[in-house]
């Protein structure tokens, strides 16, 4: 994958580089991906074992910050080569596991069950988003691909969740999302007659809904008060409400 190609070229010292995501190091980022890829495989192959593991984790920590610290600590004893090998193994195993189940099969996860298709999309989103943290840390660029459509679909579908997780009143207005794919074709969600809309490059939308950019640091065109509020609190991932970067905080030239 594109991310693995970046990692292969890093020195051991560079694996200790802090990223813009809560100052997690590159090692922390890859540990996180490997750990949750392993968890997703377990949710498919042995749901009971996954649920036992999830209960043990959540009983041992007081909040999500502690959970992240516990998970990231598992990669600390590993060399960069060992960690890359672990993540490669877990991601390959996960792909095989997904190929063995129906897209509609319900899988246990933290907090609530997910459909297998949603679980796969979530793992793609996480890999892309944490990969963005890593390339941002080194000022690198990576090409946008058609796979962004899965992340954009998740972002559009979590409009209500973004409000709900913050205790905001659910929006009553329709919001039309029209994005331009990396190859120039339109990707659309919602009612095109809606008075409120979000439009622009698909990559920019994905960066905002994964909280890797503030909407003001993108080329997105946002029309309407509710659409604007959504783009300021968009959260395409589960867990507690998180705050994305402030304007200018992660604007990469």
PASEBA-1860 file (N, C-alpha, C; in nm, 3 decimals):
! residues 253
1> XXXXXXXX> 0.083/-0.119/0.000/0.000/0.000/0.000/0.087/0.124/0.000 ~ 0.024/0.239/-0.026/0.098/0.366/-0.030/0.160/0.398/0.105 ~ 0.087/0.371/0.214/0.140/0.400/0.347/0.258/0.310/0.380 ~ 0.249/0.184/0.345/0.360/0.092/0.373/0.485/0.134/0.297 ~ 0.466/0.188/0.177/0.581/0.235/0.100/0.650/0.351/0.171 ~ 0.571/0.440/0.231/0.628/0.551/0.308/0.704/0.498/0.429 ~ 0.644/0.403/0.499/0.705/0.351/0.622/0.834/0.277/0.594 ~ 0.840/0.207/0.485/0.959/0.129/0.451/1.082/0.218/0.435
9> XXXXXXXX> 1.059/0.342/0.392/1.171/0.434/0.367/1.214/0.512/0.492 ~ 1.144/0.492/0.604/1.176/0.569/0.725/1.288/0.503/0.805 ~ 1.371/0.586/0.865/1.474/0.535/0.955/1.412/0.504/1.092 ~ 1.486/0.434/1.176/1.436/0.405/1.310/1.407/0.534/1.386 ~ 1.492/0.634/1.366/1.471/0.762/1.434/1.343/0.829/1.386 ~ 1.314/0.819/1.258/1.194/0.882/1.204/1.065/0.817/1.255 ~ 1.073/0.691/1.292/0.956/0.625/1.350/0.917/0.688/1.485 ~ 1.010/0.760/1.545/0.982/0.827/1.672/0.932/0.971/1.651
17> XXXXXXXX> 0.914/1.012/1.527/0.870/1.148/1.497/0.726/1.171/1.544 ~ 0.700/1.278/1.618/0.562/1.310/1.658/0.481/1.353/1.535 ~ 0.357/1.314/1.532/0.266/1.354/1.424/0.169/1.459/1.477 ~ 0.093/1.525/1.388/-0.001/1.628/1.434/-0.118/1.574/1.515 ~ -0.138/1.443/1.516/-0.249/1.382/1.587/-0.210/1.358/1.732 ~ -0.243/1.452/1.820/-0.214/1.443/1.963/-0.068/1.410/1.993 ~ 0.018/1.447/1.900/0.163/1.423/1.914/0.198/1.275/1.921 ~ 0.108/1.189/1.875/0.143/1.048/1.864/0.262/1.035/1.770
25> XXXXXXXX> 0.354/0.945/1.804/0.465/0.918/1.713/0.417/0.827/1.600 ~ 0.503/0.813/1.499/0.471/0.720/1.390/0.450/0.580/1.447 ~ 0.531/0.541/1.544/0.515/0.409/1.607/0.378/0.396/1.673 ~ 0.335/0.501/1.740/0.203/0.500/1.803/0.094/0.480/1.698 ~ 0.106/0.551/1.588/0.006/0.544/1.482/-0.006/0.402/1.426 ~ 0.106/0.340/1.398/0.103/0.206/1.338/0.063/0.101/1.441 ~ 0.102/0.120/1.566/0.054/0.031/1.671/-0.098/0.035/1.679 ~ -0.153/0.156/1.673/-0.298/0.173/1.678/-0.366/0.098/1.563
33> XXXXXXXX> -0.313/0.113/1.442/-0.372/0.045/1.326/-0.361/-0.106/1.338 ~ -0.244/-0.154/1.379/-0.225/-0.299/1.392/-0.318/-0.357/1.499 ~ -0.329/-0.287/1.610/-0.411/-0.336/1.723/-0.557/-0.348/1.682 ~ -0.609/-0.245/1.614/-0.750/-0.248/1.577/-0.777/-0.335/1.454 ~ -0.679/-0.352/1.367/-0.696/-0.451/1.260/-0.707/-0.591/1.321 ~ -0.625/-0.617/1.421/-0.632/-0.747/1.491/-0.768/-0.764/1.559 ~ -0.816/-0.658/1.623/-0.946/-0.664/1.691/-1.058/-0.689/1.590 ~ -1.051/-0.623/1.473/-1.154/-0.643/1.372/-1.153/-0.786/1.319
41> XXXXXXXX> -1.035/-0.843/1.302/-1.026/-0.984/1.260/-1.091/-1.075/1.364 ~ -1.063/-1.046/1.490/-1.118/-1.128/1.597/-1.271/-1.117/1.602 ~ -1.324/-0.998/1.574/-1.470/-0.980/1.576/-1.538/-1.066/1.470 ~ -1.465/-1.099/1.364/-1.518/-1.185/1.259/-1.498/-1.332/1.291 ~ -1.377/-1.365/1.333/-1.339/-1.506/1.348/-1.380/-1.566/1.482 ~ -1.389/-1.484/1.586/-1.425/-1.535/1.718/-1.495/-1.423/1.796 ~ -1.624/-1.396/1.766/-1.695/-1.285/1.829/-1.695/-1.290/1.982 ~ -1.705/-1.411/2.039/-1.706/-1.421/2.186/-1.572/-1.376/2.244
49> XXXXXXXX> -1.463/-1.419/2.182/-1.331/-1.378/2.229/-1.313/-1.227/2.214 ~ -1.365/-1.171/2.105/-1.355/-1.027/2.088/-1.429/-0.954/2.201 ~ -1.550/-0.999/2.232/-1.629/-0.932/2.335/-1.561/-0.941/2.471 ~ -1.497/-1.055/2.499/-1.423/-1.069/2.626/-1.306/-0.971/2.629 ~ -1.235/-0.959/2.517/-1.122/-0.869/2.509/-1.167/-0.722/2.524 ~ -1.278/-0.689/2.459/-1.330/-0.552/2.466/-1.370/-0.517/2.609 ~ -1.435/-0.612/2.677/-1.476/-0.586/2.816/-1.353/-0.568/2.906 ~ -1.251/-0.649/2.884/-1.129/-0.639/2.964/-1.062/-0.504/2.944
57> XXXXXXXX> -1.053/-0.461/2.818/-0.991/-0.332/2.789/-1.067/-0.219/2.856 ~ -1.198/-0.216/2.837/-1.277/-0.104/2.887/-1.285/-0.103/3.039 ~ -1.271/-0.221/3.101/-1.274/-0.227/3.247/-1.142/-0.179/3.307 ~ -1.036/-0.180/3.227/-0.903/-0.146/3.280/-0.867/0.000/3.259 ~ -0.951/0.074/3.188/-0.921/0.215/3.162/-1.041/0.301/3.202 ~ -1.011/0.427/3.234/-1.117/0.517/3.279/-1.177/0.597/3.165 ~ -1.102/0.613/3.055/-1.151/0.693/2.944/-1.076/0.652/2.816 ~ -1.114/0.715/2.706/-1.054/0.678/2.579/-0.907/0.718/2.571
65> XXXXXXXX> -0.868/0.825/2.640/-0.727/0.863/2.640/-0.642/0.753/2.703 ~ -0.691/0.697/2.813/-0.618/0.587/2.876/-0.616/0.464/2.787 ~ -0.726/0.440/2.717/-0.730/0.326/2.625/-0.625/0.343/2.515 ~ -0.617/0.464/2.460/-0.517/0.489/2.356/-0.376/0.469/2.410 ~ -0.351/0.515/2.532/-0.219/0.499/2.591/-0.185/0.351/2.610 ~ -0.284/0.274/2.656/-0.262/0.132/2.678/-0.232/0.061/2.546 ~ -0.309/0.094/2.444/-0.289/0.031/2.313/-0.156/0.071/2.252 ~ -0.125/0.202/2.255/-0.001/0.248/2.194/0.122/0.190/2.264
73> XXXXXXXX> 0.111/0.162/2.393/0.224/0.107/2.468/0.263/-0.032/2.419 ~ 0.171/-0.102/2.353/0.204/-0.238/2.306/0.310/-0.236/2.196 ~ 0.324/-0.124/2.127/0.424/-0.117/2.021/0.559/-0.069/2.069 ~ 0.565/-0.018/2.191/0.689/0.041/2.241/0.808/-0.056/2.240 ~ 0.791/-0.184/2.280/0.907/-0.274/2.283/0.952/-0.321/2.145 ~ 0.874/-0.297/2.042/0.904/-0.349/1.909/0.995/-0.254/1.831 ~ 1.081/-0.312/1.752/1.160/-0.231/1.660/1.069/-0.183/1.547 ~ 1.113/-0.087/1.471/1.031/-0.038/1.360/1.004/-0.150/1.260
81> XXXXXXXX> 1.102/-0.234/1.234/1.083/-0.345/1.140/0.982/-0.446/1.194 ~ 0.991/-0.475/1.325/0.896/-0.569/1.386/0.754/-0.514/1.384 ~ 0.742/-0.384/1.410/0.609/-0.322/1.411/0.549/-0.320/1.272 ~ 0.627/-0.288/1.173/0.577/-0.289/1.035/0.535/-0.429/0.994 ~ 0.612/-0.529/1.036/0.577/-0.667/1.005/0.448/-0.708/1.075 ~ 0.430/-0.663/1.199/0.307/-0.694/1.273/0.186/-0.634/1.204 ~ 0.196/-0.505/1.169/0.082/-0.441/1.103/0.053/-0.507/0.968 ~ 0.157/-0.538/0.892/0.138/-0.604/0.762/0.066/-0.736/0.779
89> XXXXXXXX> 0.105/-0.811/0.882/0.040/-0.939/0.910/-0.107/-0.920/0.947 ~ -0.133/-0.826/1.035/-0.271/-0.806/1.082/-0.360/-0.752/0.971 ~ -0.310/-0.661/0.889/-0.392/-0.606/0.781/-0.421/-0.712/0.676 ~ -0.324/-0.798/0.646/-0.347/-0.907/0.550/-0.447/-1.007/0.605 ~ -0.434/-1.039/0.733/-0.527/-1.132/0.795/-0.669/-1.075/0.796 ~ -0.679/-0.944/0.817/-0.810/-0.881/0.820/-0.877/-0.886/0.682 ~ -0.801/-0.863/0.578/-0.857/-0.869/0.443/-0.913/-1.009/0.414 ~ -0.841/-1.111/0.455/-0.889/-1.248/0.437/-1.015/-1.273/0.520
97> XXXXXXXX> -1.019/-1.218/0.640/-1.136/-1.237/0.726/-1.259/-1.170/0.665 ~ -1.243/-1.050/0.612/-1.357/-0.981/0.550/-1.408/-1.058/0.429 ~ -1.319/-1.123/0.357/-1.361/-1.197/0.238/-1.441/-1.322/0.273 ~ -1.443/-1.359/0.399/-1.510/-1.482/0.441/-1.652/-1.459/0.493 ~ -1.695/-1.331/0.502/-1.827/-1.302/0.558/-1.912/-1.222/0.460 ~ -2.043/-1.229/0.480/-2.136/-1.149/0.401/-2.122/-1.002/0.440 ~ -2.134/-0.909/0.344/-2.125/-0.766/0.377/-2.227/-0.721/0.481 ~ -2.339/-0.792/0.490/-2.445/-0.752/0.583/-2.436/-0.821/0.719
105> XXXXXXXX> -2.341/-0.912/0.735/-2.329/-0.983/0.864/-2.295/-0.884/0.976 ~ -2.362/-0.901/1.089/-2.339/-0.813/1.203/-2.219/-0.861/1.284 ~ -2.132/-0.769/1.317/-2.011/-0.801/1.390/-2.006/-0.720/1.520 ~ -1.962/-0.780/1.629/-1.951/-0.702/1.753/-1.840/-0.599/1.741 ~ -1.860/-0.485/1.806/-1.757/-0.382/1.808/-1.772/-0.303/1.937 ~ -1.688/-0.208/1.959/-1.689/-0.131/2.083/-1.812/-0.040/2.085 ~ -1.901/-0.066/2.178/-2.021/0.016/2.191/-2.142/-0.043/2.121 ~ -2.129/-0.081/1.995/-2.242/-0.137/1.923/-2.193/-0.221/1.807
113> XXXXXXXX> -2.281/-0.310/1.760/-2.245/-0.396/1.648/-2.235/-0.315/1.519 ~ -2.158/-0.369/1.424/-2.144/-0.308/1.292/-2.172/-0.413/1.185 ~ -2.224/-0.369/1.071/-2.229/-0.457/0.956/-2.087/-0.477/0.905 ~ -2.060/-0.591/0.842/-1.925/-0.619/0.794/-1.878/-0.513/0.695 ~ -1.969/-0.467/0.608/-1.930/-0.362/0.513/-1.890/-0.235/0.586 ~ -1.967/-0.198/0.689/-1.934/-0.078/0.765/-1.802/-0.094/0.840 ~ -1.778/-0.214/0.890/-1.653/-0.240/0.961/-1.534/-0.224/0.866 ~ -1.547/-0.278/0.745/-1.439/-0.266/0.646/-1.416/-0.120/0.608
121> XXXXXXXX> -1.525/-0.045/0.589/-1.512/0.096/0.554/-1.444/0.173/0.668 ~ -1.481/0.139/0.791/-1.420/0.207/0.906/-1.270/0.181/0.914 ~ -1.229/0.057/0.883/-1.086/0.027/0.886/-1.011/0.101/0.774 ~ -1.075/0.110/0.657/-1.015/0.187/0.547/-1.000/0.333/0.587 ~ -1.105/0.387/0.648/-1.103/0.527/0.691/-0.992/0.552/0.792 ~ -0.982/0.462/0.891/-0.879/0.479/0.995/-0.739/0.471/0.935 ~ -0.717/0.377/0.846/-0.585/0.362/0.785/-0.549/0.487/0.706 ~ -0.645/0.538/0.630/-0.620/0.658/0.550/-0.596/0.779/0.639
129> XXXXXXXX> -0.678/0.795/0.743/-0.666/0.913/0.830/-0.536/0.913/0.909 ~ -0.500/0.799/0.967/-0.375/0.794/1.042/-0.255/0.800/0.948 ~ -0.273/0.749/0.827/-0.169/0.766/0.726/-0.148/0.912/0.692 ~ -0.258/0.989/0.691/-0.246/1.133/0.666/-0.163/1.200/0.774 ~ -0.182/1.158/0.899/-0.101/1.212/1.008/0.048/1.191/0.982 ~ 0.081/1.074/0.931/0.221/1.040/0.908/0.279/1.120/0.793 ~ 0.208/1.129/0.681/0.263/1.206/0.569/0.268/1.355/0.604 ~ 0.172/1.403/0.685/0.177/1.542/0.729/0.301/1.568/0.815
137> XXXXXXXX> 0.336/1.472/0.897/0.452/1.489/0.986/0.580/1.513/0.908 ~ 0.587/1.456/0.786/0.708/1.470/0.706/0.690/1.564/0.587 ~ 0.573/1.631/0.580/0.549/1.723/0.470/0.538/1.655/0.336 ~ 0.491/1.531/0.334/0.480/1.455/0.211/0.342/1.469/0.148 ~ 0.332/1.438/0.022/0.205/1.434/-0.050/0.178/1.292/-0.094 ~ 0.052/1.257/-0.105/0.016/1.126/-0.159/-0.101/1.146/-0.255 ~ -0.109/1.068/-0.359/-0.216/1.087/-0.457/-0.351/1.044/-0.403 ~ -0.454/1.120/-0.438/-0.592/1.081/-0.404/-0.636/0.973/-0.502
145> XXXXXXXX> -0.713/0.877/-0.453/-0.758/0.766/-0.538/-0.909/0.748/-0.525 ~ -0.964/0.659/-0.607/-1.108/0.632/-0.606/-1.153/0.572/-0.473 ~ -1.060/0.519/-0.393/-1.098/0.459/-0.265/-1.154/0.564/-0.168 ~ -1.129/0.690/-0.197/-1.185/0.796/-0.113/-1.337/0.794/-0.113 ~ -1.399/0.734/-0.214/-1.545/0.732/-0.219/-1.603/0.660/-0.098 ~ -1.536/0.556/-0.051/-1.583/0.483/0.068/-1.579/0.573/0.191 ~ -1.472/0.652/0.204/-1.458/0.740/0.319/-1.558/0.855/0.309 ~ -1.576/0.908/0.188/-1.674/1.014/0.168/-1.815/0.967/0.199
153> XXXXXXXX> -1.846/0.843/0.160/-1.978/0.786/0.189/-1.999/0.776/0.340 ~ -1.896/0.732/0.411/-1.904/0.725/0.556/-1.921/0.865/0.615 ~ -1.848/0.961/0.562/-1.859/1.098/0.612/-1.997/1.156/0.592 ~ -2.055/1.134/0.474/-2.190/1.185/0.448/-2.293/1.114/0.535 ~ -2.271/0.986/0.559/-2.367/0.907/0.637/-2.362/0.933/0.786 ~ -2.257/0.998/0.833/-2.244/1.025/0.977/-2.278/1.171/1.012 ~ -2.353/1.237/0.926/-2.399/1.373/0.955/-2.474/1.376/1.088 ~ -2.576/1.292/1.102/-2.655/1.289/1.224/-2.572/1.252/1.345
161> XXXXXXXX> -2.482/1.154/1.328/-2.396/1.111/1.439/-2.309/1.226/1.490 ~ -2.259/1.309/1.398/-2.173/1.420/1.436/-2.244/1.516/1.530 ~ -2.376/1.534/1.510/-2.454/1.619/1.599/-2.490/1.544/1.728 ~ -2.531/1.420/1.712/-2.577/1.340/1.825/-2.469/1.321/1.930 ~ -2.347/1.291/1.889/-2.240/1.262/1.984/-2.205/1.386/2.068 ~ -2.241/1.504/2.019/-2.215/1.628/2.093/-2.336/1.676/2.171 ~ -2.446/1.604/2.161/-2.567/1.646/2.229/-2.637/1.761/2.162 ~ -2.603/1.786/2.034/-2.669/1.892/1.959/-2.805/1.844/1.910
169> XXXXXXXX> -2.895/1.940/1.887/-3.023/1.907/1.826/-2.999/1.856/1.685 ~ -3.069/1.748/1.651/-3.051/1.689/1.519/-3.097/1.787/1.412 ~ -3.020/1.803/1.305/-3.056/1.900/1.202/-3.185/1.860/1.130 ~ -3.269/1.957/1.107/-3.394/1.933/1.034/-3.377/1.962/0.885 ~ -3.279/2.042/0.851/-3.257/2.080/0.713/-3.186/1.969/0.634 ~ -3.221/1.957/0.508/-3.149/1.866/0.420/-3.020/1.933/0.374 ~ -2.915/1.854/0.363/-2.786/1.904/0.315/-2.742/1.817/0.198 ~ -2.718/1.878/0.086/-2.674/1.806/-0.033/-2.522/1.808/-0.040
177> XXXXXXXX> -2.463/1.692/-0.061/-2.318/1.681/-0.072/-2.284/1.644/-0.217 ~ -2.207/1.729/-0.281/-2.162/1.703/-0.418/-2.010/1.720/-0.422 ~ -1.943/1.609/-0.443/-1.797/1.610/-0.440/-1.741/1.575/-0.578 ~ -1.623/1.624/-0.603/-1.553/1.592/-0.727/-1.449/1.485/-0.698 ~ -1.460/1.373/-0.766/-1.368/1.262/-0.743/-1.229/1.297/-0.797 ~ -1.128/1.218/-0.760/-0.992/1.245/-0.812/-0.983/1.240/-0.964 ~ -1.077/1.171/-1.030/-1.075/1.164/-1.175/-1.176/1.259/-1.240 ~ -1.241/1.342/-1.156/-1.328/1.445/-1.209/-1.476/1.415/-1.214
185> XXXXXXXX> -1.516/1.294/-1.179/-1.658/1.262/-1.182/-1.726/1.308/-1.054 ~ -1.858/1.335/-1.058/-1.928/1.379/-0.938/-1.970/1.263/-0.849 ~ -1.954/1.281/-0.718/-2.006/1.187/-0.619/-2.107/1.266/-0.536 ~ -2.230/1.216/-0.529/-2.336/1.294/-0.466/-2.411/1.214/-0.360 ~ -2.453/1.285/-0.255/-2.536/1.228/-0.150/-2.642/1.331/-0.112 ~ -2.765/1.283/-0.086/-2.870/1.372/-0.040/-2.956/1.427/-0.152 ~ -3.037/1.524/-0.115/-3.135/1.585/-0.204/-3.073/1.704/-0.276 ~ -3.059/1.693/-0.407/-2.993/1.800/-0.482/-3.073/1.930/-0.484
193> XXXXXXXX> -3.201/1.926/-0.443/-3.281/2.049/-0.437/-3.267/2.120/-0.302 ~ -3.192/2.062/-0.209/-3.175/2.122/-0.076/-3.110/2.259/-0.087 ~ -3.148/2.349/0.001/-3.092/2.484/-0.002/-2.954/2.491/0.061 ~ -2.918/2.390/0.140/-2.788/2.386/0.203/-2.703/2.277/0.138 ~ -2.574/2.302/0.127/-2.490/2.208/0.055/-2.345/2.218/0.096 ~ -2.273/2.110/0.066/-2.128/2.106/0.078/-2.076/2.053/-0.055 ~ -1.987/2.125/-0.118/-1.934/2.081/-0.246/-1.786/2.112/-0.255 ~ -1.718/2.036/-0.342/-1.575/2.058/-0.360/-1.502/1.927/-0.378
201> XXXXXXXX> -1.370/1.929/-0.366/-1.289/1.808/-0.386/-1.321/1.700/-0.282 ~ -1.331/1.576/-0.328/-1.360/1.466/-0.238/-1.253/1.451/-0.130 ~ -1.129/1.471/-0.168/-1.020/1.457/-0.070/-1.036/1.559/0.043 ~ -1.073/1.682/0.008/-1.092/1.786/0.110/-1.204/1.747/0.206 ~ -1.314/1.694/0.153/-1.426/1.652/0.237/-1.381/1.541/0.332 ~ -1.305/1.445/0.281/-1.258/1.334/0.364/-1.165/1.384/0.474 ~ -1.082/1.482/0.444/-0.991/1.538/0.544/-1.069/1.607/0.656 ~ -1.181/1.671/0.620/-1.261/1.740/0.721/-1.339/1.642/0.808
209> XXXXXXXX> -1.405/1.543/0.748/-1.489/1.453/0.827/-1.406/1.359/0.913 ~ -1.278/1.340/0.879/-1.189/1.261/0.965/-1.110/1.351/1.061 ~ -1.142/1.480/1.059/-1.080/1.580/1.147/-0.929/1.592/1.127 ~ -0.888/1.586/1.001/-0.747/1.609/0.969/-0.723/1.748/0.911 ~ -0.830/1.822/0.880/-0.822/1.960/0.837/-0.944/2.035/0.888 ~ -0.929/2.163/0.915/-1.044/2.249/0.939/-1.102/2.288/0.804 ~ -1.233/2.301/0.800/-1.299/2.332/0.673/-1.245/2.459/0.611 ~ -1.203/2.557/0.692/-1.152/2.683/0.638/-1.019/2.666/0.566
217> XXXXXXXX> -0.951/2.555/0.587/-0.823/2.529/0.523/-0.837/2.439/0.401 ~ -0.958/2.431/0.348/-0.985/2.349/0.230/-1.055/2.433/0.123 ~ -1.076/2.371/0.009/-1.147/2.436/-0.101/-1.296/2.401/-0.101 ~ -1.349/2.351/0.008/-1.490/2.317/0.014/-1.576/2.444/0.012 ~ -1.687/2.436/-0.060/-1.785/2.545/-0.065/-1.903/2.501/0.020 ~ -1.926/2.570/0.130/-2.031/2.533/0.226/-2.139/2.640/0.223 ~ -2.261/2.599/0.194/-2.374/2.692/0.189/-2.476/2.655/0.297 ~ -2.509/2.749/0.385/-2.611/2.727/0.487/-2.551/2.715/0.626
225> XXXXXXXX> -2.625/2.764/0.724/-2.577/2.764/0.863/-2.560/2.623/0.918 ~ -2.656/2.534/0.889/-2.646/2.398/0.941/-2.533/2.322/0.874 ~ -2.516/2.343/0.745/-2.406/2.278/0.673/-2.272/2.324/0.730 ~ -2.263/2.452/0.760/-2.141/2.505/0.820/-2.115/2.443/0.957 ~ -2.219/2.433/1.037/-2.202/2.375/1.170/-2.158/2.229/1.160 ~ -2.215/2.159/1.061/-2.175/2.019/1.041/-2.027/2.009/1.009 ~ -1.981/2.091/0.915/-1.841/2.084/0.875/-1.747/2.123/0.988 ~ -1.797/2.198/1.084/-1.713/2.236/1.198/-1.709/2.129/1.306
233> XXXXXXXX> -1.805/2.035/1.304/-1.807/1.930/1.407/-1.809/1.790/1.347 ~ -1.792/1.778/1.217/-1.802/1.648/1.150/-1.709/1.546/1.214 ~ -1.762/1.424/1.232/-1.686/1.317/1.297/-1.730/1.185/1.236 ~ -1.649/1.131/1.148/-1.684/1.009/1.077/-1.644/0.883/1.153 ~ -1.598/0.897/1.275/-1.551/0.783/1.353/-1.630/0.774/1.484 ~ -1.628/0.655/1.543/-1.701/0.630/1.667/-1.624/0.685/1.787 ~ -1.685/0.668/1.905/-1.619/0.715/2.027/-1.684/0.841/2.079 ~ -1.617/0.906/2.172/-1.668/1.031/2.228/-1.644/1.145/2.129
241> XXXXXXXX> -1.710/1.258/2.155/-1.692/1.374/2.067/-1.547/1.421/2.073 ~ -1.490/1.442/1.956/-1.352/1.491/1.946/-1.353/1.623/1.870 ~ -1.254/1.705/1.898/-1.241/1.833/1.828/-1.129/1.824/1.726 ~ -1.158/1.862/1.605/-1.057/1.861/1.501/-0.963/1.980/1.512 ~ -0.874/1.997/1.416/-0.780/2.108/1.421/-0.848/2.243/1.406 ~ -0.788/2.345/1.463/-0.836/2.482/1.447/-0.793/2.536/1.311 ~ -0.855/2.644/1.266/-0.813/2.702/1.137/-0.664/2.730/1.135 ~ -0.598/2.684/1.031/-0.456/2.706/1.016/-0.366/2.608/1.088
249> XXXXX> -0.423/2.527/1.177/-0.341/2.438/1.260/-0.277/2.325/1.180 ~ -0.350/2.275/1.080/-0.293/2.167/0.999/-0.300/2.201/0.850 ~ -0.284/2.327/0.820/-0.283/2.369/0.680/-0.145/2.343/0.623 ~ -0.136/2.246/0.535/-0.007/2.208/0.476/0.007/2.277/0.340 ~ 0.114/2.348/0.316/0.132/2.416/0.187/0.123/2.320/0.069
END
